[in-house]
Amino acid sequence: MASKPAPDATRRSEKSRRAIYAAALSLVAEAGYPKTTVEGIAARAGVGKQTIYRWWSSKADVLLEAFLDLAEQTARPAGHDGAGHETAGIPDTGDLAADLKAVLRATVDELLDPRFDAPARALTAEGVVNERLGRVFMARLLEPQLQLYVARLRSARDAGQIRRDVDPRIALELFVSPLAQRWLQHTGPITYDYTDTLVDYALYGLAPR
């Protein structure tokens, strides 16, 4: 009689990890960060609390990893550089305005995705009052994304498309920060037209041309 194959521990672990990610994100979206607990995550995921503590040291670590995974799952496809090579950053077609508009439109899609919106708001809000969480959230998720803008703006500066004295890290805030504020504070609709306009204002100013 043929013996049954041994259970695949790797597959079982990955299934549990995915269940924990989903449970953590849904709970923080429904109840907020303070009311989300490791016990609650474990119960919803159908795993023991010890399973979570074997992989993570706190609920903050669980939520941040779950959110990073979500961000990767919803990320736009890689772009191409000027030589036609694929890149993990913002596309460089030689047209800075078009490239920035394209990536900001992708950001609009992400911000309007219900899977992303609720947990992102919960973690962002908690990061304002929880300094440790805010620093980790910034370092692990936000800053790597902002560095993609830095790289694209630096490339544009080297190509003479923007002034040589422009600091890319400050310049990116001209279009990223207004979008983040509008999303967080519900001060207006998040649309392609809005982000296209941000790019035009940032690159060409407000004075008559």
PyMOL commands that set and color helices and strands:
alter all, ss='L'
color gray80, all
select helices_A, chain A and resi 9-31+38-45+49-55+59-74+96-111+114-129+131-158+168-171+173-185+192-204
alter helices_A, ss='H'
color red, helices_A
select strands_A, chain A and resi 79-80+86-87
alter strands_A, ss='S'
color yellow, strands_A
deselect
rebuild
show_as cartoon
